[in-house]
Amino acid sequence: MHDHDDHHHHDHDNHYSDMQARVKALETLLTEKGLIDPAAIDVIVETYETKVGPRNGAQVVAKAWSDPEFAEWLRRDATAAIASLGFTGRQGEHMRAVFNTPETHNLIVCTLCSCYPWSVLGLPPVWYKAPAYRSRAVVDPRGVLAEFGLTLPEGKKIRVWDSTAELRYLVIPERPVGTEGLSEAALANFVSRDAMIGTAIAKAPEEAI
């Protein structure tokens, strides 16, 4: 079990933390005064959660797919390799990249908290922070993946990585067949946030939007 003392974990997962309660109270007050629009805030959060942040990680994956030397650097020192692309900052100071292979699929979780690599994936999704995911991803990863719509071959090993306050992980999914010869910018379009957590795989060309 990893040491999560720095997480300031609370047992009351189903309730607001002190900070969440304060933020909620402030949001309610500002909304009542007509100073903010909750819908607009939701759009901003959604943008950073699923678009802006994960695009950084997608660029890292795309470069790893197209540049063997970068991929090897990523294996040796993910923190430095990722920083070379300009993606650094809080919650991403110490990174490790784990590579999916035909034999092994990687899944990321933070069992006692919600440690997450903001610098490459943006804000964590709500489900990543949920007690159900944090507990079940370890004991029944295959079942959890099936609930996300990802059914892996029985013979494929699933390796679960537990993030900590000191170390965060980025999954490098397998490159989809049919993407040979594409530019890094084009390749990044096949990489989703969930694929970099491990709850999905990279899209095939015919599935990408």
TIBA-21566 format. One record per residue (C-alpha): x, y, z. Coordinates in steps of 0.001 Angstrom, whole numbers, padded with zeros to 6 digits, always signed. Layout:
<palos>
XYZ...
</palos>
This chain:
<palos>
+000000+000000+000000+001381+003378-000941+001816+006111+001625-000976+008656+001136-000411+010690+004304-000030+013889+002277-003456+013433+000725-005323+014728+003784-007817+011926+003212-011215+012128+004880-013448+009160+005628-016630+011066+004812-016318+010623+001035-020024+011096+000457-020010+014604+001926-018356+017851+000965-014912+018473+002392-014439+021763+004232-012981+023385+001124-015717+022004-001151-018376+023306+001224-016818+026771+001205-016586+026803-002583-020197+025658-002863-021373+028333-000440-019457+031027-002335-020845+029839-005662-024388+029902-004262-023927+033412-002886-022489+034786-006129-025244+033109-008136-027946+034633-005930-026376+038059-006442-026388+037516-010194-022617+037797-010434-021999+034385-011995-023891+031975-014209-023650+028347-012988-024141+027102-016546-021154+029121-017717-019029+027682-014908-020070+024171-015912-018924+024859-019469-015554+026127-018259-015033+023097-016014-016044+020744-018823-013588+022447-021171-010650+022019-018812-011716+018520-017780-012143+017003-021229-010571+019321-023814-007730+021662-022876-005944+019518-020297-006158+016117-022025-004874+017628-025274-001501+018027-023550-001369+014347-022752-002535+013464-026242+000465+015325-027644+002782+013323-025383+001227+010051-026559+001322+011063-030218+005019+011933-029978+005741+008623-028244+003954+006793-031065+005887+008569-033795+009312+009085-032198+011009+005946-030784+013734+008005-029093+011132+010092-027272+009242+006937-026287+012403+005504-024757+013059+008784-022916+009482+008659-021643+010113+005174-020265+013327+006246-018536+012317+009669-017244+008739+010649-017963+008991+013831-015919+011806+015220-018063+010386+013976-021353+006989+015522-020674+008597+018759-019460+010485+018995-022758+007113+019560-024440+006282+022374-022023+003866+020442-019823+004935+021013-016238+003425+022370-013092+001534+021471-009963+000343+017860-009697+002721+016831-012456+006127+017297-010868+006893+013563-010788+005514+011436-013600+005820+007861-014784+004603+006646-018168+003285+003092-018428+002927+001566-021876+000082-000698-022947+001172-003728-024960-000612-006629-026659-000026-008595-023440-000696-005944-020766-003241-003182-020200-002544-000499-017588-005141+001180-015371-004583+004170-013089-006314+004809-009783-005658+006654-006548-007058+004384-003862-007061+006798-000914-007599+010139-002579-007696+011520-006119-004091+012265-007096-004100+013043-010793-001619+014478-013345-003195+017861-013989-000366+019035-016241-001169+016419-018886-004797+015460-018222-006423+018599-016861-009018+018248-014103-009900+014755-012861-013321+013414-013868-015891+012975-011105-015807+009187-011376-012040+009103-010779-012598+010647-007350-015560+008423-006450-015045+005848-003667-016576+003119-005846-013959+003519-008569-011084+003920-006142-011903+000682-004356-013185-001513-007178-010461-000675-009697-008026-002612-007532-010136-005653-006641-012064-006022-009908-010321-004066-012672-011758-006225-015450-015293-005654-014185-014714-001912-013862-013377-001701-017414-016402-003602-018684-018642-000971-017098-016740+001643-019090-017495-000372-022210-014021-001867-022503-013930-005656-022620-010400-007015-022859-009394-010528-023946-009307-012961-021024-005623-013636-021573-004632-009975-021371-003081-008955-018077-004412-005848-016346-001922-003963-014213-003276-001378-011777-001085+001546-010732-001858+003447-007532-001040+007162-007767+000370+008960-004752+001141+012513-003726+004716+011849-004856+004140+010056-008169+001486+010206-010879+001025+008031-013928+000192+008448-017600-000934+005480-019692+000513+005344-023206-002150+003388-025101-001340+001107-028001-001239+002897-031328-004333+002070-033389-003908+000079-036582-004304+002195-039696-002546+005302-038378+000751+004723-040142+002210+007811-041800+000059+010296-039895+001529+013431-038331+001766+013884-034575-001064+016423-034729-003272+013913-036512-002314+011101-034148-003285+013177-031117-006891+013110-032323-007057+009383-031588-006109+009807-027923-008771+010417-025272-008440+011323-021617-009871+007936-020611-007319+006099-022762-004561+007867-020820-006116+006726-017529-006677+003235-018867-010465+003033-018841-010498+003099-022649-008205+002374-025578-007121+004717-028361-009747+005096-031071-009412+003338-034371-009410+005724-037383-012981+004822-038310-014136+005602-034769-012411+008968-034360-014447+012090-034907
</palos>
